[in-house]
Amino acid sequence: MPSIEHLNPPGLLQLESYSQVVVASGGRTAYIAGQGAFDEKMQLIGRDDLHAQTVQAFRNLCTCLAALGVGPERVVSSNMYVVGLDDARTEQFIAAMNVALNGQPFPPNASTLVGVTRLAMAEMLVEISAIAVLD
């Protein structure tokens, strides 16, 4: 079983849902490619709908984690990209993230939320990559 320690050093922002630093020990790690809002047939879920795309992208991330036999609590780092990010879209993204995880917030990890002008495909509004400690 890996050891995952979350740190928020004094003098830095303290948020329950965010870790400034994550220290992990374990034998294996997984590097999960950016997950967009596509189904297994490469059909985009939620065209022009940030909420629907965010839910699908997080569900795709959870599918990757489940295939490894772990859940979101094993994610130690994530990068989340949102097209046209502003305050309202940030709120919408966070609300959708909680829906995708059955009403639970994404576990704290060393995460970065980045606003971008475009992703790999013009219709994509969100993409999420992650690193998880497996054992």
C-alpha positions in Angstrom: 0.0 0.0 0.0 1.4 3.4 -1.0 1.9 6.2 1.5 0.5 9.5 0.3 1.1 12.6 2.4 -0.6 15.9 1.6 1.1 19.1 2.8 0.1 22.7 2.8 3.1 24.5 4.3 2.6 27.6 6.5 2.8 30.8 4.6 0.9 29.3 1.6 -2.8 29.1 0.7 -4.6 26.6 2.9 -7.5 24.8 1.2 -9.1 21.5 2.4 -9.6 20.5 -1.3 -6.1 21.3 -2.5 -2.6 20.2 -1.6 0.4 22.5 -2.3 2.7 19.4 -2.0 2.1 15.7 -2.2 4.7 13.3 -1.1 4.1 9.7 -2.2 6.0 6.5 -1.8 5.2 3.3 -3.6 6.5 0.9 -6.2 4.4 1.7 -9.2 2.9 4.9 -10.6 0.6 5.5 -13.5 0.7 8.4 -15.9 -2.8 8.9 -17.3 -3.1 10.7 -20.6 -5.4 13.7 -21.0 -9.0 12.6 -20.8 -11.5 14.5 -22.8 -15.3 14.0 -23.0 -15.3 11.2 -25.6 -17.0 7.9 -25.3 -15.6 4.5 -26.4 -16.7 5.3 -30.0 -14.9 8.6 -30.1 -18.2 10.5 -29.9 -17.9 13.8 -28.0 -20.3 13.9 -25.1 -21.8 17.4 -24.5 -20.9 19.4 -27.5 -20.8 23.1 -26.4 -21.6 22.1 -22.8 -18.8 22.5 -20.3 -20.7 20.8 -17.5 -21.4 17.6 -19.6 -17.9 17.5 -20.9 -16.3 17.9 -17.5 -18.5 15.1 -16.1 -17.5 12.8 -18.9 -13.8 13.6 -18.7 -13.7 12.9 -15.0 -15.7 9.7 -15.5 -13.1 8.7 -18.2 -10.3 9.4 -15.7 -12.1 7.2 -13.1 -12.4 4.5 -15.7 -8.7 4.6 -16.2 -8.1 4.4 -12.5 -10.6 1.6 -12.0 -8.7 -0.4 -14.8 -5.7 -0.1 -12.5 -7.6 -1.2 -9.5 -7.6 2.1 -7.7 -9.8 5.2 -7.2 -9.3 8.9 -7.4 -7.8 9.0 -3.9 -4.6 7.6 -5.4 -4.1 10.6 -7.8 -1.2 12.6 -6.6 -1.0 15.2 -9.4 -3.4 16.4 -12.1 -3.5 19.0 -14.8 -6.9 20.2 -15.9 -7.4 22.4 -19.0 -10.5 24.4 -19.7 -11.2 26.4 -22.8 -12.1 30.0 -22.1 -11.6 29.7 -18.3 -13.0 32.6 -16.2 -14.7 32.8 -12.8 -18.0 31.5 -14.0 -16.5 28.6 -15.9 -14.3 27.7 -12.9 -17.5 27.4 -10.8 -19.2 25.3 -13.5 -16.1 23.1 -13.8 -15.9 22.4 -10.1 -19.7 21.7 -9.8 -19.4 19.2 -12.7 -16.4 17.6 -11.2 -18.3 16.9 -8.0 -21.2 15.4 -10.0 -18.9 13.1 -11.9 -17.6 11.7 -8.6 -21.0 11.0 -7.2 -21.3 14.2 -5.2 -17.8 13.9 -3.7 -15.1 16.5 -4.4 -12.0 15.3 -6.3 -9.5 14.2 -3.6 -6.8 16.7 -2.8 -3.8 16.4 -5.1 -1.1 18.7 -6.5 -3.4 20.0 -9.2 -3.2 22.7 -11.8 -6.2 24.3 -13.5 -5.3 26.1 -16.7 -7.3 28.2 -19.0 -6.6 27.6 -22.7 -7.8 29.0 -26.0 -8.1 25.6 -27.6 -7.5 21.9 -27.1 -6.6 19.2 -29.6 -10.0 19.2 -31.2 -12.0 22.4 -31.7 -15.1 21.0 -30.0 -13.2 19.9 -26.8 -13.8 22.2 -23.8 -11.9 20.2 -21.1 -9.1 17.8 -20.8 -7.7 16.2 -17.6 -4.4 14.2 -17.1 -3.2 12.7 -13.9 -0.5 10.8 -12.1 -1.5 8.1 -9.6 0.4 6.0 -7.1 -0.7 2.3 -7.4 1.3 0.4 -4.8 
